[in-house]
């Protein structure tokens, strides 16, 4: 079953990426959906190297990868990336990833705060001893997406997933931050939820891996990146106010620090039709 969402939030210049790779998203098995957002599959066969850039979501990813220049398939756990994530693609390869919902990884590693993985990528076997060479082969080896998805489902369904009401709470809180533009300040958000700022910060550290303020800022950048890449004639001062920035200068500063270029330069370099092209690329 293909995942219902096809937005490109977080991908820097999605049109350029999706002209070079086959990128699909699929929904996990029903019992996994509380904590696993979607599976993402990428295949490439490139005549020349290409560097992809992503402003990551506040979540953990489990990926199974094969790159003909790197040897046999392998698996990684990647925590929340604090800055721009860059991956150089060469020759032929593929990635089959499970994107956990923000807050949804902790039930699979109940003895370890998710902040332990923040900013790190490590062999998946260090987190899940069940991962073997055969596991990686089973996920990235099949040519058919259905077989890869089935292998991901089988692996995750076999893992222990401890019930954790705090994880459920964290998932719901991050969902609200992502979807509710009115959430702009941590103290106001904590007050609305009936908890202290400190309690909210502890929950996010253990279950999300980053602070609530960081999550608010990251989703602001995602929205600004999406607008800059798909629209022309943007009123940056109005967008800054809409996203909760004190002024346009603060938006420009955060965008530039995260993406590497100012939003006006990014908008000038990307294709305003990128959203439609990206959606087609994800469906292909």
Beta strands, then each sheet from edge to edge (+ up, - down):
strand 1: 21-26
strand 2: 36-45
strand 3: 50-55
strand 4: 61-67
strand 5: 74-78
strand 6: 84-89
strand 7: 92-100
strand 8: 121-123
sheet 1: 1+ 2- 7+ 4- 5+ 8-
sheet 2: 3+ 6-
end
